[in-house]
């Protein structure tokens, strides 16, 4: 064994305080930005902020660090309802993560949660949004999967159920094997499953009873319907030359920088010079925020114009990485620019992130398909079915193929359940009862 000494040169970006503040400003809603600038103006005599008449200024929140103001999510929890899933998870993140870097990654995972409680984005995409390597993100994900209720941050149904069984101390080899072959349960092949688990069919049925007692969607226990109390940050209108995107400037605070005159006192003059410099920097940071938001929204609209004209079925696969590459920005910047943002469209008020859609690889030479478009297609096919003869998932697969979409049966089942559509058997029973 030889011992050698060598030098290695690396490049690392250090986040200065102003860089962190600039990122914080980028992620703020218009109301949060108004609150933030108003507070800065109280401490800086060179900064003048005017909030437009009628603009809603939210009450201050108890301090929980940078993310407290950012992640208010421009929504309110209705009194008497349980807290939102995001609020529940953020409260646990506050207690579990003290390192700013770990906390940033954890919050990126929280943003990717679906209402079911499952993780709605690949780990690689979340890692890119947080600006870290995938291995580092996986370490944080493992800690998040220990949160209550058990099953949160799962990447699949099998993992969600496994997390709950592990939390109960019941995750045996047999149960893990069953979870790895849930498709055999759906196909009714209990004998095959028993052979894989090296047990009797009766034992398989007992384990299935245990599995069915679990919660496949642990996020459903939390409030889902959140009513927006803030106007949108951007809007899209159809102009004579196509779609036009604009900022809702009526809600934007206006900033002016007052000139600092000489007082004759050296210390006071130096303080005023620093205050004026800070005020000018804040004005430029806000201008960069507006420009980044407008560029990002315009790029999304340009790629998803068919969505505005035809609806969710026309969504195309589009990731944050693709938009970041086109705009020559970091994916984490795109993530912050679109987080909690609302856009006013002819189809109503929607989250700006609705314009992103994960790509689903298709079999054969067909081009990748948009997950959201495929999910909308499943809902459309079921909506048109003969209610006296509901379509099975296999029949939906065939219908989708006739419409040019390639879907696996298990994928149809997943999308149908995500849309809250019962099985064909349950739909038939409901139709007969009606």
C-alpha positions in Angstrom: 0.0 0.0 0.0 1.5 3.3 -1.1 0.7 6.7 0.4 0.6 9.6 -2.0 0.1 13.3 -1.7 -1.5 15.4 -4.4 -3.3 18.7 -5.0 -6.7 19.2 -6.4 -8.3 22.4 -7.6 -12.1 22.7 -7.2 -14.6 25.5 -7.8 -17.3 26.2 -5.3 -20.0 28.9 -5.2 -20.4 30.5 -1.8 -23.8 32.0 -1.1 -23.3 35.6 0.1 -25.9 37.2 2.3 -27.1 39.3 -0.6 -27.4 36.3 -2.9 -29.6 34.6 -0.3 -31.7 37.7 0.1 -32.1 38.0 -3.7 -33.3 34.4 -3.9 -35.7 35.1 -1.0 -37.1 38.0 -2.9 -37.5 36.0 -6.1 -39.7 33.4 -4.3 -42.0 36.0 -2.5 -45.5 36.6 -3.6 -46.5 40.2 -4.3 -48.1 40.6 -0.9 -45.1 39.1 0.9 -42.8 41.4 -1.1 -44.9 44.4 -0.1 -44.6 43.4 3.6 -40.9 42.8 3.3 -40.1 46.1 1.6 -42.3 48.0 4.0 -40.3 46.6 6.9 -37.1 47.5 5.1 -38.3 51.1 4.6 -38.8 51.5 8.3 -35.1 50.9 8.9 -33.8 52.7 5.8 -34.5 56.4 5.4 -33.3 56.2 1.7 -35.9 53.6 0.7 -39.4 54.8 -0.1 -42.0 52.1 -0.7 -45.6 52.8 -1.9 -48.0 49.9 -1.8 -50.9 50.3 -4.3 -54.3 51.1 -3.0 -56.4 48.0 -2.5 -53.4 45.7 -2.4 -53.8 43.1 0.3 -51.1 43.2 2.9 -51.0 40.0 4.9 -50.5 40.1 8.7 -46.9 39.2 9.9 -46.2 35.6 10.6 -44.1 34.3 13.6 -40.5 34.0 12.5 -39.4 30.6 11.4 -36.4 31.6 9.3 -36.3 32.5 5.7 -38.9 30.1 4.6 -41.6 31.5 6.9 -42.5 34.3 4.6 -41.8 32.5 1.4 -43.9 29.4 2.0 -47.1 31.1 3.2 -48.2 29.8 -0.2 -50.7 32.7 -0.7 -53.5 30.5 0.8 -55.4 30.5 4.1 -56.5 27.5 6.2 -60.2 27.5 6.8 -61.0 27.7 10.5 -62.2 24.3 11.8 -60.5 22.3 9.0 -57.3 20.3 9.5 -54.0 22.1 8.5 -52.8 21.6 4.9 -50.4 18.9 4.2 -47.7 21.4 3.3 -48.1 23.2 6.7 -48.0 19.9 8.6 -44.8 18.8 6.8 -43.1 22.3 7.2 -43.8 22.2 11.0 -41.9 18.9 11.2 -39.1 20.2 9.0 -38.7 23.1 11.4 -38.1 20.6 14.3 -36.0 18.1 12.3 -33.6 20.2 10.2 -31.4 22.9 11.6 -28.7 23.0 9.0 -29.7 25.6 6.3 -28.5 23.3 3.5 -30.4 20.3 4.7 -33.5 22.5 5.3 -33.4 23.8 1.8 -33.4 20.3 0.4 -36.2 19.2 2.7 -38.3 22.1 1.6 -37.7 21.2 -2.0 -39.1 17.8 -1.3 -42.0 19.3 0.5 -42.9 21.4 -2.6 -42.9 18.2 -4.7 -45.5 16.5 -2.5 -48.8 15.5 -4.1 -52.1 15.8 -2.2 -51.9 12.0 -1.7 -48.8 12.4 0.4 -46.6 10.7 -2.3 -43.6 12.4 -3.8 -44.7 13.9 -7.1 -41.3 14.4 -8.8 -38.3 12.2 -9.4 -35.5 12.6 -6.8 -33.1 13.8 -9.5 -35.5 16.6 -10.3 -35.9 17.7 -6.7 -32.1 17.5 -6.2 -31.6 19.7 -9.3 -34.1 22.2 -7.9 -32.2 22.3 -4.6 -28.9 22.5 -6.4 -27.4 19.3 -4.9 -26.4 15.9 -6.0 -29.0 13.1 -6.1 -27.1 11.1 -3.4 -27.3 14.0 -1.0 -31.0 14.4 -1.7 -31.6 10.7 -1.0 -30.2 11.1 2.5 -32.7 13.9 3.3 -35.5 11.9 1.7 -34.8 9.0 4.0 -35.2 11.3 7.0 -38.4 12.8 5.6 -39.9 9.3 5.2 -39.7 9.0 9.0 -42.3 11.9 9.4 -45.8 11.4 10.7 -48.1 10.1 9.4 -46.1 7.1 8.2 -46.1 6.8 4.4 -45.4 10.4 3.5 -42.8 11.1 0.8 -43.2 7.6 -0.7 -42.4 7.2 -4.4 -44.8 4.4 -5.1 -47.8 2.6 -3.5 -45.5 -0.3 -2.4 -43.1 2.1 -0.7 -45.9 3.9 1.0 -47.3 0.7 2.5 -43.8 -0.5 3.4 -43.1 2.7 5.3 -46.3 2.2 7.3 -45.6 -1.5 8.0 -42.0 -0.6 9.1 -43.5 2.1 11.4 -45.6 -0.6 13.0 -42.7 -3.0 13.3 -44.5 -5.5 11.0 -42.4 -5.3 7.8 -41.4 -9.0 7.4 -39.7 -10.5 4.4 -43.0 -12.0 3.3 -44.8 -8.7 3.4 -42.0 -6.9 1.5 -42.1 -9.6 -1.1 -45.9 -9.2 -1.4 -45.5 -5.4 -1.8 -42.9 -6.0 -4.5 -45.5 -8.0 -6.5 -48.7 -6.1 -5.9 -49.6 -6.6 -9.6 -50.2 -10.3 -8.8 -52.8 -9.2 -6.2 -54.5 -7.0 -8.8 -54.5 -9.9 -11.2 -55.9 -12.3 -8.6 -52.9 -14.6 -8.8 -52.7 -15.4 -5.1 -51.2 -18.9 -5.8 -48.3 -17.3 -7.7 -47.9 -14.8 -4.9 -47.9 -17.6 -2.3 -45.1 -19.4 -4.2 -43.0 -16.3 -4.3 -43.5 -15.7 -0.6 -42.9 -19.4 0.2 -46.1 -19.7 2.2 -49.7 -20.9 2.0 -52.5 -19.0 0.3 -54.3 -18.5 3.6 -51.2 -16.8 4.9 -51.2 -14.6 1.8 -54.9 -13.7 2.5 -54.0 -12.8 6.2 -51.2 -10.5 5.0 -53.5 -8.9 2.4 -56.0 -8.1 5.2 -53.2 -6.3 7.1 -52.1 -4.4 4.0 -55.7 -3.3 3.2 -55.9 -1.8 6.8 -53.2 0.7 5.8 -53.6 4.1 4.2 -52.5 4.2 0.6 -52.8 8.0 0.5 -51.8 9.3 3.9 -52.0 12.9 2.7 -55.7 12.8 2.3 -56.1 13.3 6.1 -55.2 17.0 5.6 -57.1 19.9 4.1 -56.8 19.9 0.4 -59.1 22.7 -0.8 -57.2 26.0 -0.2 -58.8 29.1 -1.4 -56.5 31.8 -2.9 -56.7 35.0 -1.0 -54.1 36.8 -3.2 -54.4 38.0 -6.8 -52.2 36.3 -9.4 -48.6 37.4 -10.0 -48.9 37.2 -13.8 -51.7 36.9 -16.4 -51.8 35.7 -19.9 -54.1 37.3 -22.5 -54.7 36.6 -26.2 -53.4 39.5 -28.3 -53.7 40.1 -32.0 -50.3 38.4 -32.5 -50.8 35.5 -30.1 -50.6 35.0 -26.4 -49.2 37.9 -24.3 -47.9 37.6 -20.7 -47.8 40.5 -18.3 -47.2 41.1 -14.6 -50.1 42.2 -12.4 -48.4 45.5 -11.7 -51.5 46.8 -9.9 -50.4 44.7 -6.9 -46.7 45.5 -7.1 -45.1 47.9 -4.6 -43.3 50.9 -6.1 -39.8 51.7 -4.9 -37.9 55.0 -5.1 -34.5 55.8 -3.7 -34.0 59.1 -1.9 -30.7 60.9 -2.3 -28.7 61.1 0.9 -27.5 64.7 1.6 -24.4 65.5 3.6 -24.9 66.1 7.3 -21.4 67.3 8.2 -21.0 64.3 10.5 -18.6 61.7 9.1 -20.2 58.7 10.8 -23.7 59.8 9.9 -22.7 60.4 6.3 -21.1 57.0 6.1 -24.2 55.3 7.5 -26.4 57.2 5.0 -24.2 56.1 2.1 -24.5 52.5 3.1 -28.3 52.9 3.5 -28.5 54.4 0.0 -26.5 51.6 -1.5 -28.7 49.0 0.2 -31.8 50.8 -1.1 -30.5 50.8 -4.7 -29.6 47.1 -4.4 -33.1 46.3 -3.2 -34.6 48.2 -6.2 -32.4 46.2 -8.6 -33.2 42.9 -6.8 -36.9 43.6 -7.2 -36.4 44.5 -10.9 -34.5 41.2 -11.4 -37.4 39.3 -9.7 -39.9 40.8 -12.0 -37.8 40.1 -15.1 -37.1 36.5 -14.1 -40.8 35.8 -13.3 -41.9 37.4 -16.6 -39.3 35.5 -18.7 -40.2 32.2 -17.0 -43.9 32.7 -17.4 -43.5 33.7 -21.1 -41.4 30.6 -21.7 -44.0 28.3 -20.2 -46.8 29.9 -22.2 -44.8 29.6 -25.4 -44.2 25.9 -24.8 -47.8 25.2 -23.6 -49.9 27.4 -25.8 -51.9 24.3 -26.8 -52.9 23.8 -23.1 -54.4 27.3 -23.0 -56.4 26.7 -26.2 -57.4 23.0 -25.7 -57.0 22.2 -22.0 -55.0 19.7 -20.0 -55.2 17.0 -22.8 -52.9 19.2 -24.8 -50.1 19.5 -22.2 -46.7 18.6 -23.5 -43.8 17.1 -21.5 -41.8 20.0 -20.0 -39.4 20.0 -17.1 -37.8 22.7 -15.0 -34.4 21.6 -16.4 -35.5 22.3 -20.0 -36.8 25.8 -19.1 -33.7 26.6 -17.1 -31.5 25.5 -20.1 -33.5 27.7 -22.5 -33.4 30.7 -20.2 -29.8 30.1 -19.2 -30.7 29.9 -15.5 -30.3 27.3 -12.8 -33.2 24.9 -12.3 -33.4 26.0 -8.6 -34.0 29.6 -9.9 -36.9 28.3 -12.0 -38.2 26.4 -9.0 -38.2 29.5 -6.9 -39.7 31.7 -9.6 -42.7 29.3 -10.0 -43.2 28.2 -6.5 -46.6 29.3 -5.1 -47.2 31.5 -8.2 -50.6 31.9 -9.7 -51.3 32.9 -13.3 -54.6 34.2 -14.6 -55.6 32.5 -17.8 -58.7 32.3 -20.0 -59.2 28.9 -18.3 -59.2 30.4 -14.9 -56.7 31.0 -12.1 -54.1 28.1 -12.0 -50.7 27.5 -10.4 -47.9 28.5 -12.7 -46.4 25.1 -12.1 -49.4 23.5 -13.9 -47.5 24.3 -17.1 -44.8 21.8 -16.2 -45.6 18.2 -17.0 -43.5 15.1 -16.4 -42.6 13.0 -19.4 -43.8 9.4 -19.6 -41.8 7.2 -21.9 -44.0 5.2 -24.3 -43.4 1.8 -25.8 -42.0 1.6 -29.3 -41.0 4.6 -31.5 -43.7 6.9 -30.2 -42.6 10.2 -28.7 -42.7 10.7 -24.9 -46.1 11.7 -23.5 -47.2 14.2 -20.9 -48.3 12.6 -17.6 -50.9 15.3 -17.0 -52.3 14.9 -20.5 -52.6 11.2 -20.2 -54.3 11.5 -16.8 -56.7 14.0 -18.3 -57.3 11.5 -21.2 -58.3 8.7 -18.7 -60.8 11.1 -17.0 -62.2 12.0 -20.4 -62.6 8.4 -21.5 -64.4 7.5 -18.3 -66.6 10.6 -18.5 -67.9 9.5 -22.0 -68.5 5.8 -21.1 -71.9 4.1 -21.0 -72.7 4.2 -17.3 -74.6 1.0 -17.5 -71.5 -0.7 -18.9 -68.4 1.0 -17.3 -65.1 0.4 -19.0 -62.5 -1.8 -17.3 -58.9 -0.5 -17.0 -58.0 -2.8 -19.9 -60.8 -1.3 -22.0 -59.5 2.2 -21.1 -56.1 1.1 -22.4 -57.6 0.1 -25.7 -59.6 3.3 -26.0 -56.5 5.4 -25.3 -54.6 3.5 -27.9 -57.2 4.3 -30.5 -56.7 8.0 -29.6 -53.0 7.7 -30.1 -51.9 7.3 -26.4 -49.9 4.4 -25.2 -50.7 3.4 -21.6 -50.1 0.3 -19.5 -53.0 -1.1 -17.5 -51.4 -0.5 -14.1 -50.8 3.1 -15.2 -54.5 3.6 -16.0 -55.2 2.2 -12.6 -52.8 4.7 -11.0 -54.3 7.6 -12.9 -57.9 6.6 -12.2 -57.2 6.4 -8.5 -55.4 9.7 -8.5 -58.5 11.3 -10.2 -60.7 9.7 -7.5 -62.5 7.5 -10.1 -63.8 4.2 -8.6 -63.2 0.8 -10.3 -65.5 -0.3 -13.1 -67.2 -2.7 -10.6 -67.9 0.1 -8.1 -69.0 2.4 -10.9 -71.4 -0.2 -12.2 -72.8 -0.7 -8.7 -73.2 3.0 -8.2 -75.0 3.3 -11.6 -77.4 0.5 -10.7 -78.2 2.1 -7.4 -79.0 5.4 -9.1 
